[in-house]
Amino acid sequence: MGSFWLMKAEPESRIVKGKDVKFSVDDFQSCRTTAWEGVRNHEAKNIMRKQMKIGDKVFFYHSNCKNPGIAAIAEANTADDPTHPYYDPKSASRSGDAEPTWWMVELAFGSRLKHFVPLSLLRLVSSCSNADEVAQLSLGSETDHPLSYLTAEDLVALKKMPLLNRGRLSVQSVNSDAWAAIIKLAEQGGWGDTATPKRNDRPAPRKVKNQTKAATHSKSRKRPSSHIDKLEATRSNMDDNSHGGSDDGPRRSKRLRT
């Protein structure tokens, strides 16, 4: 059996050297195959060059967007195309004795996941301490305990994923147990495809002690009699002035200067 990987693409428009490098699951499904260009991280490059084999399975991941997550399954092939915008002309050529600096593979589209698996869900699940806690997540679902199908082994595997520990790496390994756990999530769902999963079972915010008493006390405080006398005098003057002279209509009251 081959290895499993996760590879990231940007589903929203971004211009590089005059070309839009946007590549969503819709684009992938339309073209069916694509060269995985644009990798400029040596660790990711070495994974593609030294570890990935033809036939390896790959999770296609939406990155750098509002709702990142796993959208589809692909399969690894090989390719080398210098016409892409990320091609580095300073890299050694295959025609010479030295090897190129940058390598890429070609991916073939396999299938969309039945349920898009968002990064927010994986983070939420991995924050749980055990499978029972995962089962208690309601996630706004109409079904009670919608993730009860995840086992303790699934939780351990998900917690170890590079995606949750080294998130910025664009090409990552996925161990077989984590792959199986994500396939479970993709097949069975339980959180809704459009909403971002969040805990809805968090306790209500705690009230500050004596907050009610302090508010009541502040309202019941009496003003000094001297201040009341000055205020009443001001009101009296305003009433008197309103009946004589020009009528400019109602005005905003002003603070009495003392």
C-alpha positions in Angstrom: 0.0 0.0 0.0 1.3 3.5 -0.9 1.7 6.5 1.4 -0.8 9.3 2.2 -0.2 13.0 1.9 -2.0 16.4 2.2 -1.3 19.1 -0.3 -2.5 22.7 -0.2 -3.9 25.0 -2.9 -5.5 28.4 -2.8 -9.1 28.5 -3.9 -9.2 32.4 -4.0 -7.6 34.6 -6.6 -4.0 35.8 -6.1 -1.8 37.2 -8.9 1.8 36.0 -9.3 3.9 37.3 -12.2 0.7 38.4 -14.0 -1.1 35.1 -13.6 -3.9 34.1 -11.3 -2.7 31.1 -9.2 -6.2 30.4 -7.8 -6.9 26.7 -7.9 -10.0 25.4 -6.2 -11.6 21.9 -6.1 -13.9 23.1 -8.9 -10.8 23.9 -11.0 -9.2 20.6 -10.2 -12.3 18.6 -11.0 -12.6 20.5 -14.3 -9.0 19.9 -15.5 -8.7 16.5 -13.9 -4.8 16.6 -13.7 -2.5 19.4 -12.6 1.2 19.9 -12.0 1.9 20.9 -8.4 3.9 24.0 -9.0 4.8 26.9 -6.7 6.5 25.0 -3.9 9.4 27.0 -2.5 10.0 25.2 0.7 12.9 22.7 0.7 11.2 20.3 3.1 8.1 20.2 0.9 10.2 19.8 -2.2 12.1 16.9 -0.8 8.9 15.2 0.1 7.7 15.4 -3.5 11.1 14.4 -4.8 12.2 11.6 -2.5 9.1 10.2 -0.8 6.0 10.6 -3.0 5.4 7.7 -5.4 3.1 7.3 -8.3 -0.3 6.1 -7.0 0.1 7.6 -3.5 -3.2 9.1 -2.2 -3.4 12.8 -1.5 -5.9 15.0 0.4 -6.6 18.1 -1.6 -6.7 21.0 0.8 -8.1 24.6 0.5 -5.7 27.0 2.1 -5.3 30.7 2.7 -9.1 31.3 2.6 -12.1 32.0 4.8 -12.9 28.3 5.5 -9.7 26.1 5.0 -10.1 22.4 4.9 -10.0 19.1 3.0 -12.1 19.1 -0.1 -11.1 16.1 -2.3 -8.9 13.1 -2.8 -6.3 13.0 -5.5 -3.5 10.6 -6.7 0.1 11.4 -7.3 1.8 11.2 -10.7 5.0 12.8 -12.1 5.6 16.0 -14.2 8.1 18.7 -14.9 6.9 21.8 -16.7 9.0 25.0 -17.0 6.1 27.1 -18.4 4.3 27.7 -15.1 4.6 31.1 -13.3 6.6 29.5 -10.5 9.3 28.1 -12.7 12.7 29.3 -11.5 15.0 30.0 -14.5 18.0 30.2 -12.2 17.5 26.6 -11.1 19.9 24.1 -12.7 18.5 22.5 -15.9 17.8 18.8 -16.4 20.0 19.1 -19.6 23.1 19.8 -17.4 25.0 17.6 -15.0 23.5 19.3 -11.9 20.0 18.5 -10.8 17.2 21.1 -10.7 16.7 23.0 -7.4 12.9 22.6 -7.5 10.8 19.6 -8.3 7.1 19.0 -8.6 4.7 16.2 -9.1 1.5 15.9 -11.0 -1.8 15.1 -9.3 -4.8 13.4 -10.9 -8.2 14.3 -9.5 -9.9 11.4 -7.7 -13.2 12.4 -6.1 -14.8 15.1 -3.9 -15.3 14.3 -0.3 -19.0 13.7 0.6 -18.5 16.2 3.4 -15.9 19.0 3.3 -13.7 18.6 6.4 -12.8 22.0 7.7 -9.7 22.8 9.7 -11.9 24.3 12.4 -13.5 20.9 13.0 -10.1 19.1 13.2 -8.9 21.6 15.7 -12.0 21.3 17.7 -11.9 17.5 17.8 -8.2 17.5 18.6 -8.8 19.8 21.6 -10.8 17.1 23.2 -9.1 14.9 25.8 -10.8 11.7 24.9 -13.4 10.0 22.6 -16.2 10.5 25.1 -15.7 14.2 25.0 -15.7 14.2 21.2 -19.0 12.3 21.3 -20.5 15.0 23.5 -19.9 17.7 20.9 -23.2 18.8 19.5 -21.9 21.2 16.8 -25.5 22.4 16.2 -26.4 19.1 14.6 -30.0 17.7 14.8 -28.5 14.4 15.7 -27.4 13.6 19.2 -23.7 12.9 19.5 -23.0 13.3 15.8 -19.2 12.4 16.1 -19.6 9.3 18.4 -18.3 7.2 15.5 -14.7 8.5 16.2 -12.7 6.2 18.4 -9.9 6.9 20.8 -7.4 5.7 18.1 -8.9 8.2 15.7 -8.5 11.0 18.2 -4.8 10.1 18.9 -4.1 10.0 15.1 -5.7 13.3 14.4 -3.8 15.0 17.2 -0.5 14.0 15.7 -1.3 15.3 12.2 1.3 17.9 10.9 -1.6 19.9 9.8 -2.4 20.7 13.4 1.2 21.1 14.5 3.0 22.4 11.5 0.2 24.0 9.7 2.2 26.2 7.2 3.9 23.3 5.4 2.2 23.0 2.0 3.0 19.3 1.5 2.6 17.1 4.5 2.5 13.4 5.4 -0.7 11.8 6.7 -0.4 8.6 8.6 -2.7 5.8 7.7 -4.7 6.1 11.0 -5.3 9.8 10.5 -6.3 9.2 6.8 -8.9 6.6 8.0 -10.2 9.0 10.6 -10.7 11.8 8.1 -12.4 9.5 5.7 -14.8 8.6 8.5 -15.5 12.3 9.0 -15.9 12.9 5.2 -18.3 10.0 4.8 -20.5 10.4 7.9 -20.4 14.2 8.6 -22.4 15.6 11.4 -21.6 19.3 11.5 -23.1 20.8 8.3 -21.1 21.6 5.2 -21.4 25.3 5.1 -21.1 26.4 8.7 -17.8 26.6 10.6 -18.0 24.1 13.4 -17.8 25.6 16.9 -18.6 24.5 20.4 -22.2 25.4 21.3 -22.0 23.8 24.7 -19.8 26.4 26.4 -21.0 27.7 29.8 -22.5 31.1 30.1 -20.1 33.9 31.0 -19.6 34.4 34.7 -21.1 37.5 36.4 -18.8 39.8 38.2 -19.4 39.7 42.0 -21.4 42.6 43.5 -22.0 43.9 39.9 -25.8 44.2 40.6 -25.3 45.8 44.0 -22.8 48.3 42.6 -25.2 49.3 39.8 -28.1 49.8 42.3 -25.9 51.8 44.6 -24.7 54.1 41.9 -28.3 54.8 40.9 -29.5 55.5 44.4 -26.8 58.0 45.4 -28.2 61.4 46.2 -26.6 64.5 44.9 -25.5 67.2 47.3 -28.2 69.8 48.1 -26.0 72.6 46.9 -25.8 71.0 43.5 -29.6 70.6 43.4 -30.1 74.2 44.3 -27.8 75.4 41.5 -29.6 73.0 39.0 -33.0 74.2 40.0 -31.9 77.8 39.6 -30.6 77.2 36.2 -33.9 75.5 35.1 -35.8 78.5 36.5 -33.7 80.9 34.4 -34.2 78.8 31.3 -38.0 78.7 31.9 -38.0 82.5 32.3 -36.0 83.1 29.2 -38.3 80.9 27.1 -41.2 83.3 27.7 -39.5 86.4 26.6 -37.3 87.7 23.7 -36.9 85.8 20.5 -38.2 82.2 20.2 -35.4 80.0 18.9 -37.1 76.8 19.7 -35.9 74.0 22.0 -32.2 73.8 22.8 -29.9 71.2 24.3 -29.3 71.8 28.0 -25.8 72.8 28.9 -23.9 71.8 32.0 -23.8 74.7 34.6 -20.2 76.0 35.0 -19.3 76.6 38.7 
